[in-house]
Amino acid sequence: MKKLEQAIEDFGLLLSTIDAQQQVQELAQAKADGRLVVLPCKIGEKVYRYCNDAINEGTIINILLNVKTGEIGLEYEMPICYTCSRSGTLGKNLFLTREEAEKALQEGLKWRERGL
C-alpha cells in the first residue's frame, strides 16, 4: 500500500511540474507577443502623493492600463487630501514609497524656488 501511495504522490508532483512548465511557456509566449503586463503593485497597497507641500498616503483601489501608451495608472482613496484627483501615474504624481514621494516633493520645491 505504501508503494501505491508513493506512486500517487510522485504522479501528482509530476503533473504539477508539467503544469508549471506549461505556465512558464505561456508567460514566455505572452511576453514575446507583447501581451504580458507586470503590475508594479496590487490593489490594497499603500500609495503616496505629494500635494500642497505635504506627503499624503492612500490605498490603491484600481489599476488601469492605457492600451495605446502602455502606461499604468492607479486609482486610489486618499481620505486626508480632498484637492487631489483620485487617479495618477506612478513616478509622476504617485509613488509606492514615502521616500520616493519625499524626493519628488523636494524636486518640486527646488523648481518652484527657481521660479520655473
MODELLER restraints for C-alpha pairs under 7 A, 6 or more apart:
rsr = mdl.restraints
at = mdl.atoms
rsr.add(forms.Gaussian(group=physical.xy_distance, feature=features.Distance(at['CA:30:A'], at['CA:36:A']), mean=5.20, stdev=0.5))
rsr.add(forms.Gaussian(group=physical.xy_distance, feature=features.Distance(at['CA:43:A'], at['CA:60:A']), mean=5.13, stdev=0.5))
rsr.add(forms.Gaussian(group=physical.xy_distance, feature=features.Distance(at['CA:43:A'], at['CA:61:A']), mean=5.39, stdev=0.5))
rsr.add(forms.Gaussian(group=physical.xy_distance, feature=features.Distance(at['CA:43:A'], at['CA:62:A']), mean=6.15, stdev=0.5))
rsr.add(forms.Gaussian(group=physical.xy_distance, feature=features.Distance(at['CA:44:A'], at['CA:59:A']), mean=5.63, stdev=0.5))
rsr.add(forms.Gaussian(group=physical.xy_distance, feature=features.Distance(at['CA:44:A'], at['CA:60:A']), mean=5.15, stdev=0.5))
rsr.add(forms.Gaussian(group=physical.xy_distance, feature=features.Distance(at['CA:44:A'], at['CA:61:A']), mean=6.21, stdev=0.5))
rsr.add(forms.Gaussian(group=physical.xy_distance, feature=features.Distance(at['CA:45:A'], at['CA:59:A']), mean=5.69, stdev=0.5))
rsr.add(forms.Gaussian(group=physical.xy_distance, feature=features.Distance(at['CA:45:A'], at['CA:60:A']), mean=5.65, stdev=0.5))
rsr.add(forms.Gaussian(group=physical.xy_distance, feature=features.Distance(at['CA:46:A'], at['CA:57:A']), mean=6.71, stdev=0.5))
rsr.add(forms.Gaussian(group=physical.xy_distance, feature=features.Distance(at['CA:46:A'], at['CA:58:A']), mean=5.62, stdev=0.5))
rsr.add(forms.Gaussian(group=physical.xy_distance, feature=features.Distance(at['CA:46:A'], at['CA:59:A']), mean=4.65, stdev=0.5))
rsr.add(forms.Gaussian(group=physical.xy_distance, feature=features.Distance(at['CA:46:A'], at['CA:60:A']), mean=6.25, stdev=0.5))
rsr.add(forms.Gaussian(group=physical.xy_distance, feature=features.Distance(at['CA:46:A'], at['CA:96:A']), mean=6.71, stdev=0.5))
rsr.add(forms.Gaussian(group=physical.xy_distance, feature=features.Distance(at['CA:47:A'], at['CA:57:A']), mean=5.81, stdev=0.5))
rsr.add(forms.Gaussian(group=physical.xy_distance, feature=features.Distance(at['CA:47:A'], at['CA:58:A']), mean=5.20, stdev=0.5))
rsr.add(forms.Gaussian(group=physical.xy_distance, feature=features.Distance(at['CA:47:A'], at['CA:59:A']), mean=5.83, stdev=0.5))
rsr.add(forms.Gaussian(group=physical.xy_distance, feature=features.Distance(at['CA:47:A'], at['CA:60:A']), mean=6.49, stdev=0.5))
rsr.add(forms.Gaussian(group=physical.xy_distance, feature=features.Distance(at['CA:47:A'], at['CA:94:A']), mean=6.57, stdev=0.5))
rsr.add(forms.Gaussian(group=physical.xy_distance, feature=features.Distance(at['CA:47:A'], at['CA:95:A']), mean=5.73, stdev=0.5))
rsr.add(forms.Gaussian(group=physical.xy_distance, feature=features.Distance(at['CA:47:A'], at['CA:96:A']), mean=4.93, stdev=0.5))
rsr.add(forms.Gaussian(group=physical.xy_distance, feature=features.Distance(at['CA:47:A'], at['CA:97:A']), mean=6.85, stdev=0.5))
rsr.add(forms.Gaussian(group=physical.xy_distance, feature=features.Distance(at['CA:48:A'], at['CA:55:A']), mean=6.54, stdev=0.5))
rsr.add(forms.Gaussian(group=physical.xy_distance, feature=features.Distance(at['CA:48:A'], at['CA:56:A']), mean=5.61, stdev=0.5))
rsr.add(forms.Gaussian(group=physical.xy_distance, feature=features.Distance(at['CA:48:A'], at['CA:57:A']), mean=4.65, stdev=0.5))
rsr.add(forms.Gaussian(group=physical.xy_distance, feature=features.Distance(at['CA:48:A'], at['CA:58:A']), mean=6.21, stdev=0.5))
rsr.add(forms.Gaussian(group=physical.xy_distance, feature=features.Distance(at['CA:48:A'], at['CA:94:A']), mean=5.68, stdev=0.5))
rsr.add(forms.Gaussian(group=physical.xy_distance, feature=features.Distance(at['CA:48:A'], at['CA:95:A']), mean=5.04, stdev=0.5))
rsr.add(forms.Gaussian(group=physical.xy_distance, feature=features.Distance(at['CA:48:A'], at['CA:96:A']), mean=6.12, stdev=0.5))
rsr.add(forms.Gaussian(group=physical.xy_distance, feature=features.Distance(at['CA:48:A'], at['CA:97:A']), mean=6.42, stdev=0.5))
rsr.add(forms.Gaussian(group=physical.xy_distance, feature=features.Distance(at['CA:48:A'], at['CA:98:A']), mean=5.92, stdev=0.5))
rsr.add(forms.Gaussian(group=physical.xy_distance, feature=features.Distance(at['CA:48:A'], at['CA:101:A']), mean=6.10, stdev=0.5))
rsr.add(forms.Gaussian(group=physical.xy_distance, feature=features.Distance(at['CA:49:A'], at['CA:55:A']), mean=5.62, stdev=0.5))
rsr.add(forms.Gaussian(group=physical.xy_distance, feature=features.Distance(at['CA:49:A'], at['CA:56:A']), mean=5.31, stdev=0.5))
rsr.add(forms.Gaussian(group=physical.xy_distance, feature=features.Distance(at['CA:49:A'], at['CA:57:A']), mean=6.60, stdev=0.5))
rsr.add(forms.Gaussian(group=physical.xy_distance, feature=features.Distance(at['CA:49:A'], at['CA:93:A']), mean=5.95, stdev=0.5))
rsr.add(forms.Gaussian(group=physical.xy_distance, feature=features.Distance(at['CA:49:A'], at['CA:94:A']), mean=4.90, stdev=0.5))
rsr.add(forms.Gaussian(group=physical.xy_distance, feature=features.Distance(at['CA:49:A'], at['CA:95:A']), mean=6.28, stdev=0.5))
rsr.add(forms.Gaussian(group=physical.xy_distance, feature=features.Distance(at['CA:49:A'], at['CA:101:A']), mean=5.98, stdev=0.5))
rsr.add(forms.Gaussian(group=physical.xy_distance, feature=features.Distance(at['CA:50:A'], at['CA:56:A']), mean=6.01, stdev=0.5))
rsr.add(forms.Gaussian(group=physical.xy_distance, feature=features.Distance(at['CA:50:A'], at['CA:101:A']), mean=6.16, stdev=0.5))
rsr.add(forms.Gaussian(group=physical.xy_distance, feature=features.Distance(at['CA:50:A'], at['CA:105:A']), mean=6.02, stdev=0.5))
rsr.add(forms.Gaussian(group=physical.xy_distance, feature=features.Distance(at['CA:51:A'], at['CA:84:A']), mean=6.98, stdev=0.5))
rsr.add(forms.Gaussian(group=physical.xy_distance, feature=features.Distance(at['CA:53:A'], at['CA:105:A']), mean=6.88, stdev=0.5))
rsr.add(forms.Gaussian(group=physical.xy_distance, feature=features.Distance(at['CA:55:A'], at['CA:101:A']), mean=6.75, stdev=0.5))
rsr.add(forms.Gaussian(group=physical.xy_distance, feature=features.Distance(at['CA:55:A'], at['CA:102:A']), mean=6.87, stdev=0.5))
rsr.add(forms.Gaussian(group=physical.xy_distance, feature=features.Distance(at['CA:56:A'], at['CA:80:A']), mean=6.81, stdev=0.5))
rsr.add(forms.Gaussian(group=physical.xy_distance, feature=features.Distance(at['CA:56:A'], at['CA:81:A']), mean=6.86, stdev=0.5))
rsr.add(forms.Gaussian(group=physical.xy_distance, feature=features.Distance(at['CA:57:A'], at['CA:78:A']), mean=6.25, stdev=0.5))
rsr.add(forms.Gaussian(group=physical.xy_distance, feature=features.Distance(at['CA:58:A'], at['CA:76:A']), mean=6.16, stdev=0.5))
rsr.add(forms.Gaussian(group=physical.xy_distance, feature=features.Distance(at['CA:58:A'], at['CA:77:A']), mean=5.30, stdev=0.5))
rsr.add(forms.Gaussian(group=physical.xy_distance, feature=features.Distance(at['CA:58:A'], at['CA:78:A']), mean=4.17, stdev=0.5))
rsr.add(forms.Gaussian(group=physical.xy_distance, feature=features.Distance(at['CA:59:A'], at['CA:76:A']), mean=5.29, stdev=0.5))
rsr.add(forms.Gaussian(group=physical.xy_distance, feature=features.Distance(at['CA:59:A'], at['CA:77:A']), mean=5.28, stdev=0.5))
rsr.add(forms.Gaussian(group=physical.xy_distance, feature=features.Distance(at['CA:59:A'], at['CA:78:A']), mean=6.63, stdev=0.5))
rsr.add(forms.Gaussian(group=physical.xy_distance, feature=features.Distance(at['CA:60:A'], at['CA:74:A']), mean=6.65, stdev=0.5))
rsr.add(forms.Gaussian(group=physical.xy_distance, feature=features.Distance(at['CA:60:A'], at['CA:75:A']), mean=5.93, stdev=0.5))
rsr.add(forms.Gaussian(group=physical.xy_distance, feature=features.Distance(at['CA:60:A'], at['CA:76:A']), mean=4.25, stdev=0.5))
rsr.add(forms.Gaussian(group=physical.xy_distance, feature=features.Distance(at['CA:60:A'], at['CA:77:A']), mean=6.55, stdev=0.5))
rsr.add(forms.Gaussian(group=physical.xy_distance, feature=features.Distance(at['CA:61:A'], at['CA:75:A']), mean=5.63, stdev=0.5))
rsr.add(forms.Gaussian(group=physical.xy_distance, feature=features.Distance(at['CA:61:A'], at['CA:76:A']), mean=5.00, stdev=0.5))
rsr.add(forms.Gaussian(group=physical.xy_distance, feature=features.Distance(at['CA:61:A'], at['CA:77:A']), mean=6.77, stdev=0.5))
rsr.add(forms.Gaussian(group=physical.xy_distance, feature=features.Distance(at['CA:62:A'], at['CA:74:A']), mean=5.85, stdev=0.5))
rsr.add(forms.Gaussian(group=physical.xy_distance, feature=features.Distance(at['CA:62:A'], at['CA:75:A']), mean=4.93, stdev=0.5))
rsr.add(forms.Gaussian(group=physical.xy_distance, feature=features.Distance(at['CA:62:A'], at['CA:76:A']), mean=6.77, stdev=0.5))
rsr.add(forms.Gaussian(group=physical.xy_distance, feature=features.Distance(at['CA:63:A'], at['CA:73:A']), mean=6.00, stdev=0.5))
rsr.add(forms.Gaussian(group=physical.xy_distance, feature=features.Distance(at['CA:63:A'], at['CA:74:A']), mean=4.72, stdev=0.5))
rsr.add(forms.Gaussian(group=physical.xy_distance, feature=features.Distance(at['CA:63:A'], at['CA:75:A']), mean=6.31, stdev=0.5))
rsr.add(forms.Gaussian(group=physical.xy_distance, feature=features.Distance(at['CA:64:A'], at['CA:72:A']), mean=5.66, stdev=0.5))
rsr.add(forms.Gaussian(group=physical.xy_distance, feature=features.Distance(at['CA:64:A'], at['CA:73:A']), mean=4.83, stdev=0.5))
rsr.add(forms.Gaussian(group=physical.xy_distance, feature=features.Distance(at['CA:64:A'], at['CA:74:A']), mean=5.83, stdev=0.5))
rsr.add(forms.Gaussian(group=physical.xy_distance, feature=features.Distance(at['CA:65:A'], at['CA:71:A']), mean=5.97, stdev=0.5))
rsr.add(forms.Gaussian(group=physical.xy_distance, feature=features.Distance(at['CA:65:A'], at['CA:72:A']), mean=4.68, stdev=0.5))
rsr.add(forms.Gaussian(group=physical.xy_distance, feature=features.Distance(at['CA:65:A'], at['CA:73:A']), mean=6.17, stdev=0.5))
rsr.add(forms.Gaussian(group=physical.xy_distance, feature=features.Distance(at['CA:66:A'], at['CA:72:A']), mean=6.33, stdev=0.5))
rsr.add(forms.Gaussian(group=physical.xy_distance, feature=features.Distance(at['CA:72:A'], at['CA:89:A']), mean=6.56, stdev=0.5))
rsr.add(forms.Gaussian(group=physical.xy_distance, feature=features.Distance(at['CA:73:A'], at['CA:87:A']), mean=6.89, stdev=0.5))
rsr.add(forms.Gaussian(group=physical.xy_distance, feature=features.Distance(at['CA:73:A'], at['CA:88:A']), mean=5.61, stdev=0.5))
rsr.add(forms.Gaussian(group=physical.xy_distance, feature=features.Distance(at['CA:73:A'], at['CA:89:A']), mean=4.69, stdev=0.5))
rsr.add(forms.Gaussian(group=physical.xy_distance, feature=features.Distance(at['CA:73:A'], at['CA:90:A']), mean=6.74, stdev=0.5))
rsr.add(forms.Gaussian(group=physical.xy_distance, feature=features.Distance(at['CA:74:A'], at['CA:87:A']), mean=5.38, stdev=0.5))
rsr.add(forms.Gaussian(group=physical.xy_distance, feature=features.Distance(at['CA:74:A'], at['CA:88:A']), mean=5.49, stdev=0.5))
rsr.add(forms.Gaussian(group=physical.xy_distance, feature=features.Distance(at['CA:74:A'], at['CA:89:A']), mean=6.27, stdev=0.5))
rsr.add(forms.Gaussian(group=physical.xy_distance, feature=features.Distance(at['CA:75:A'], at['CA:86:A']), mean=5.55, stdev=0.5))
rsr.add(forms.Gaussian(group=physical.xy_distance, feature=features.Distance(at['CA:75:A'], at['CA:87:A']), mean=4.18, stdev=0.5))
rsr.add(forms.Gaussian(group=physical.xy_distance, feature=features.Distance(at['CA:75:A'], at['CA:88:A']), mean=6.66, stdev=0.5))
rsr.add(forms.Gaussian(group=physical.xy_distance, feature=features.Distance(at['CA:76:A'], at['CA:86:A']), mean=5.53, stdev=0.5))
rsr.add(forms.Gaussian(group=physical.xy_distance, feature=features.Distance(at['CA:76:A'], at['CA:87:A']), mean=6.12, stdev=0.5))
rsr.add(forms.Gaussian(group=physical.xy_distance, feature=features.Distance(at['CA:77:A'], at['CA:86:A']), mean=6.53, stdev=0.5))
rsr.add(forms.Gaussian(group=physical.xy_distance, feature=features.Distance(at['CA:88:A'], at['CA:94:A']), mean=5.95, stdev=0.5))
rsr.add(forms.Gaussian(group=physical.xy_distance, feature=features.Distance(at['CA:95:A'], at['CA:101:A']), mean=5.59, stdev=0.5))
